[in-house]
């Protein structure tokens, strides 16, 4: 790594821009990632390890885990210019309006100091009616932040939460070194596309990022869009990751995919929690049920795209199941909440570190009336902020399961 920074470097003049330094990108400079893969075009941060990726051979999961939600570059430097060469992979949906480019959030000494988007990149166009995809390759792009304070400072760059991003090079006009451990607790969270970030304004504004900031913890976000399906390989990942606090948000994706019936759901939850407890027998573990979502409160999945709205340039969803099918064991959000509460109450008798949070305490019917889900399934930016603030108050706040005094 580069020469060590200390207080004496504050008095030295920063190198001119022409003398920029290129620092090798390593896991030491990343937070929130599990592995780095050299693809030949760049370094791809993964949020699931290779063994899990091999067992979950599914296009949705592959895309979701490679989108770096919660992943950030973190280093100490006196550089006034930071430039990151990247290769984004952007998703587009046939017939729908173009999605905005991913956002990079810059923090200096813990405060937001800038936002930018990357140039270049590949584009994957998805046909929502058939599932077919088409790749249009593009060039390496860059993200540049200039005019930073000329002093030693802690710099964090949050990568886009909704855009696969390969890291190519880090350029600065002064040496960098990894941030030292500041003693904050590590919170590992797993959930669906809402935990992944869905329609949050930027990567530091997803609800888990908001909650982590307010709770004063380091976040590892295993929110996996469309893929919170009680997979054993995900449970093993949670088991094996370093964690002081763990939460798992369970339910909506199981309804979306119509993956299992009630008979299978209960044992699958038990098995998922059993696996986590193999690696974290006493770590505070919170089970969170689904947020309020009217289309699936009492109507099973699968979830379907509204093709009429799509033809009009809007992406919306509806529940394609039949409420009468609940009698045959089909899952709805209310069925899942009832079963999760029962399972946690049963297990908590022998597991004092286990607790339950009803997702409607984070976003309920009154919230929906004020801040409806724009596509009937995912919250908007304002709702992400509200959910993050409520989670921080209920979970990290006084008396909460993740409160410092509860640890």
N, C-alpha and C positions, 0 to 999 in steps of 0.2 A: 504494500500500500504506500501511499505518498508520505512525504515527510510529516512528522507529527506537528499539529498546530498547538501553540501555547500563547500566553499573553504577549510574549515578545513579538509575535507576528503581527500584532495590531499596529505596531509602529512602522513596519516595513511597507513600502509602497507595493500595491498590487501590480502584477505583471500587465503589460499592455495587452489589448485584445488580440493583437497579432501573434502573441506568444501563448495561445491557448493551450491548455493541458487536457489531454484525453486520458480519463481514468477507466481502468477495466471495470466492467459491471459484474459484480459478484453478489452472492447471497448476503454478504456482510453489509451491503448498502441497501438491501431490501427488507421491508417489513410487510407482513401479511401474506407472503408467498410461501409455498411449501417446497417447491423445486424450481430450478431454471433449466430449460431444455435448449440446447444449441441446435437450431433448425437448419443452419447453413445460411440463412438470411438474417438471423438475429437471435437474441436470447428471449425465449418465451416463458414468462412466469406462469407457473401452474399452481392451482389451489387444491389439487388432489395429487397424491403421489402416483408414480408410474404404474405401480401394481394395481391401484384402484382404477386408474384410467383403462388399463387392459381388461379389467373385469366388467367395466361399464361401457361396453362398446355400443354407444348410442350417440347419434349426431347432436341431439339437443344437449346432452350432458357434456360432450366434448367441447361444444361452443361455450357453454355456461362456465365450466371450470377454468377455461382459458381466458375468459374475460376477467381482468384483474380487479374485481370489486374489493376495495379495502387494501389493495397493494400500493405501497408507496416507496419511493426512494427517500432515504433519510441519511443526511450527512452533515458534517460540520466544516465550514469553510469561511474564508473572507472574500470569496469571489463576488464580483459585482455583476457578472454575467454567467448564466447557466443555460446551456443549450443541450437538448436531448434529441438525438437522431432516433427515429422510431419507424416501424412499419405497422400502421394500423390495418385492421381488417374490419370494414364497416358493413353492417347489414342493411339491406333495403328490401322492402316488401312490394311485390308487383301490384300495381294499382293503388297503393297507398302513397301519401305524401312522403318525400324524402326525409329521413331521420337526420337531425342535426349532428354534426361531427362531435366526437367525444371531447370532453373537457378535461384539462389538466389543471389541478388546483395547486398553487404555490403557497406554502406557509413559511414565514421567517420568524423564528423564535416564538412559535406557537400562534402567530396571528396571520390571517389571510393576507397575502401580499400581491396576488395576481392570479389571473386565469388566462388560459390560451388553448388553442386547438392546433392540431398537427396538420401539416400539408401531406399530400401524397397518400399512399396506401391502397390496399386491395378493396374491392367491393364484392360482396356476396348478395345476389338478388334471390329472394325466396318467393316462390309461388305458394301462397297460403292455401289455395284450393287443392293443390296436388302434393305439396311438400317438396317439389323439385327445386334445386338450387343451381345458380350459374355464377361462376367466379370470373371477375374481371381484374386481372393483376394490375398493380400500380407501383410507382416508385417509392423508395424510402423518403420519408418526410422529416420534418424537424419541428421542435417546440423550443422557443427562445424566451428567456426572461432576462431583461437587462435593467440597469439602474438600481441594483440591490445595494443595501448599505455597505460601505467600505469598512467593515469590521468583522471579527470572527463571530459567526452566528450559526444557529441550527436551521437547516433548510430541509423541508419535506415537500416532495412533489407527489401528489396523489395521481395515479394513473386512471384513465377513464374506466368507470365501473361497467360500462355497457359496450365495450369495444375491445376485441382481442388486440393485444398490443405486443409486438416484438421489439425489444430494446436493442438498439444497434450501437450507440456510442454516447458517452457523457463527456461534454466539453465544458471547461470552466476557465476562468482567467486567474485562478489561484488553486493551490492544492486542496484536496478534500480528504476527509477521513470519516469512517462510520461513526454514527452517534453512539456515545457510551450508554450503557444500561442506566436508566434513571430510577430504577426500583419500582416502577409502576406495575400493577398487576396485569396479567395477560388474560383477555376475555376472548374465548373462541365461541362463535355463534354459527349455528347452522339453520337454514330455512329455505324458503322458496324465492320466487322472483321478487317479491316485495322486500325480503331481506337482502337479496342481491342488489336491489336499487331501483328496479323498474323505471319509473319516470321521475326520479329525483333530479334536481337541477344540476348537480355535479357530484363527483365522487366523494367529497367530504360532506355532502348534504344527504346521503342515504340515511335512513333512520338508524341503522347500527352505528354509522360514523358519528352522527349527532349524539347518540346515547353514550358512545365511548368517550367523546370529548367532554361531555358534561359529567360523566362518571370518573374521569381521570384515569382511564385504563388504556392499555394497548390492545387494539382490535386485530383479530384474525377472523375474517369474514368468509364463512363457508356457505353463504347464501348462494344456491345453485338454481338458477331460473328454470322452472319446469321440472326439476330433478330432485326435490326433497321427497324421496319415495321410500324411506326406511331401508335403503340399500345397505347390506352388511359391510361393503367396502367403505362406505361413508362412515359408518359406526367405528370401523377399525381405524380410519383416519383420525376421528375425534379421540379415540382411545390413545393413539400414539403421539399426538401433538402435545407440546408443553402447554399447560393451561392452569391458571389459578381459578378461573371461573368458566363454566360451560353452560350454554343455553341451546335448546333445540326447539324450533318452531315447526310443528307437525300438523299436516292436514290438508291444506288447500290443493296441493299437487296430486294427492291421492284421489281427490274428487275430480279434479281436472282430467286426469287420465283414466278414471274409472278402473283403477288398477287392482283393487282387492275388495273383498266383502268383509263385513264385521267380524266373522269368524276368524279370518286371517289377520285382521288389523290388531286386535289385542295382543296375541302372541308376538307379532312383529314388533310392536312397541316394546314389550318386555325384552325381547332379544336385543333390540337396539340399545336400550338402556343398560342391559347386562354387559354388553360389549364395552360401552363407555366406562362402566364401573370397573372393568378389568384393569384399565390403566389409570383410572382416577377414582379410587375407592371412597375417598372422603371429600373430593372437590365439590364445592357448591354447584349443583346441577339443577337448572330450571327448565321445565317443560312449558312451552307456550302454545296455546291453542290458536286457531285461525282468527284473524280479524273479521269484522262483520263484512259480509259480501252477499247482498240480497239474492242474487241469481242462484246461489248454492246453499242458502241457509237450510232449506227443506227440500230442495230438488237435487237429485244425484247428477253426476256427470254421465258422459264426458262433456267437457266444455268445447263448444264449437265456435268458429268464426262466423260472424254475420256477413254473408257474401253480398247481400244487398247494400249494406253500409260500405263494404270494401269497394264495391263498384262506384260508390259515390265519393270515394277518397277518405273514408273513415274506417279505422280498425276498431271493431267492437266485438264482444263475445256474448254468448248466451248458454244456458244450461240445456243440454240435449237429452237429459234423462227424464224419467217419469217419477213424480213423488210417490206413486203407489209402489214403486220398486223398493222402497225402504223396507217393506215387509219381508222381502227376499234377502235382506242383508246389505243392500246398496248403501254406500256412505254419503252422508250430507255433512255440512259443517256442524249442525247441532248434534248429530249422532256422534261425530268425532269429539266434540267438546265434552259430551257426557262421558264417553269412554275414557278419554284422557284424564279427566278429573277423578274417575273411579280408580284407574290404574295408579295414579300418583298417590292417592290417599291410601291405597293398599300397600304400596311399597314404602311409603314414608314412615310407616310404623317401625320398620327396621332400617331405615335410611334417613337419618335426620338432615342430611345435606340436600335432600331432594325436595323440590317445591314446584308449585303449579301457578301459572298466570293465565287467566281467561283473556284471550286476545281482544275481546270486546271492551276490556278495560283500557286498551290502547286505542281502539277505533271501533265505536259502536254505532247503533242506529241513529243517535242524535248527531254524531259526527258525519255520518253519511248524508243526513239531511242538509248539513251545512257545507260539507266538502264531498260531493258525490264522486264515485270512481269514474273517471272520464270514459274508459272503455268497458265499464261494468265489472272490471276485474282488478285493475291496478290503481294504486293511489297516485295523486299528483305531488308536485314538489312541496306544497304547503302541508299536505297530509304527512309526508315523510318527516317534516320538521316536528309536527305535532306528535306523531308516534314516538320519535326519538326522545322528545322532551318528557313524554309521559313514562316511557320505559325507564329513563334515567331517574325520575322521581320515585316510581314504584319499586324499582329493583335495586338501584344504586343508592337511593336516598335512605334516610334514617328508618330503621326497622325493616328495610328491604332485604331480600335473600342475598344480595351482593354488596350490601353495605359494609364498609370497612370493619365495623365492630362485629359483623356476623361471620367474618372470615376466621 
